[in-house]
Amino acid sequence: MDARLARVLDDLHREGRAHDDPLADRLLRLRNMTPDAARLISTLIRARRATSVLEIGTSNGYSAIWFADALRDTGGRLTTVDIDADRVTAALANLERAGVLGYADVLHGDGADTLAATPDASVDLVVLDAERPAYVDYWPHLRRVLRPYGILAVDNAVSHRAQVAAFRELLASQHEFAVDLHEVGDGVLTGIRIR
Ligand SMILES: C[S@@+](CC[C@H](N)C(=O)[O-])C[C@H]1O[C@@H](n2cnc3c(N)ncnc32)[C@H](O)[C@@H]1O
């Protein structure tokens, strides 16, 4: 990771915490992933040599910068989508500031629509970091778009265990996925398509 990018990530992490801490309304918070969780998913991107990553829930682009940096190394590209237009504008500016905008498409829209429009077996890794109760409904498309050995990564699987429980059970019931819970940051649930 180059020094400029590391500095931007440090600044965004600090600014995100300062922004979120006084806000009682969850929806007004940026809710950036923890650095450890973003680092874990970046490692998976590099280890999998992923060239196509889809993130649902961009916020201001904090985690997207981590993923785009990993995709710069693999020769790949990130698609990240957020339903909030102001967050998309902020993310575009932050990815540019970090020097990784060239490795990402930042979309404004509903993640469900982006997933539905994604071609079959075209994605190496999907990150779910949006409204957790919707994930179960995403499942048919998640299964359809993931390539063999594709990876699903779900943030907040420990911090919001109850909200992720139904999706975790669904994933665990699929014999073609190897499922693990990583106690990193707010908890990252992974499912790797092994069959
Ligand atoms: C937890 S934050 C994402 C944090 C981001 N991944 C990061 O680490 O910087 C959740 C984001 O999901 C977005 N969101 C909520 N529902 C959505 C949907 N249906 N489609 C796309 N984005 C959605 C919100 O606007 C919010 O910015």
The ligand as a Tripos MOL2 file, in Angstrom:
@<TRIPOS>MOLECULE
LIG
   27    29     1     0     0
SMALL
NO_CHARGES

@<TRIPOS>ATOM
      1 C1        -22.5210    0.2630    6.6430 C.3       1 LIG1
      2 S1        -22.6330    1.5000    5.4080 S.3       1 LIG1
      3 C2        -21.4010    0.9840    4.2450 C.3       1 LIG1
      4 C3        -20.0030    1.2370    4.7250 C.3       1 LIG1
      5 C4        -18.9210    1.0620    3.6790 C.3       1 LIG1
      6 N1        -18.8920   -0.2820    3.1450 N.3       1 LIG1
      7 C5        -17.5760    1.3900    4.2950 C.2       1 LIG1
      8 O1        -16.9920    0.4980    4.9260 O.co2     1 LIG1
      9 O2        -17.1520    2.5390    4.1530 O.co2     1 LIG1
     10 C6        -24.1420    1.0600    4.6210 C.3       1 LIG1
     11 C7        -24.4510    1.8010    3.3510 C.3       1 LIG1
     12 O3        -25.4320    1.0480    2.6400 O.3       1 LIG1
     13 C8        -26.2410    1.9470    1.9250 C.3       1 LIG1
     14 N2        -27.4750    1.2340    1.5420 N.ar      1 LIG1
     15 C9        -28.5630    0.9590    2.3100 C.ar      1 LIG1
     16 N3        -29.4670    0.2610    1.6110 N.ar      1 LIG1
     17 C10       -28.9400    0.0870    0.3670 C.ar      1 LIG1
     18 C11       -29.3830   -0.5730   -0.8100 C.ar      1 LIG1
     19 N4        -30.5820   -1.1910   -0.8500 N.pl3     1 LIG1
     20 N5        -28.5910   -0.5660   -1.8910 N.ar      1 LIG1
     21 C12       -27.3850    0.0670   -1.8560 C.ar      1 LIG1
     22 N6        -26.9030    0.6950   -0.7730 N.ar      1 LIG1
     23 C13       -27.6660    0.6920    0.3300 C.ar      1 LIG1
     24 C14       -26.4170    3.1320    2.8560 C.3       1 LIG1
     25 O4        -26.7730    4.3020    2.1620 O.3       1 LIG1
     26 C15       -25.0540    3.1970    3.5360 C.3       1 LIG1
     27 O5        -24.2290    4.1750    2.9220 O.3       1 LIG1
@<TRIPOS>BOND
     1     1     2 1
     2     2     3 1
     3     2    10 1
     4     3     4 1
     5     4     5 1
     6     5     6 1
     7     5     7 1
     8     7     8 2
     9     7     9 1
    10    10    11 1
    11    11    12 1
    12    11    26 1
    13    12    13 1
    14    13    14 1
    15    13    24 1
    16    14    15 ar
    17    14    23 ar
    18    15    16 ar
    19    16    17 ar
    20    17    18 ar
    21    17    23 ar
    22    18    19 1
    23    18    20 ar
    24    20    21 ar
    25    21    22 ar
    26    22    23 ar
    27    24    25 1
    28    24    26 1
    29    26    27 1
@<TRIPOS>SUBSTRUCTURE
     1 LIG1         1 GROUP 0 **** ****
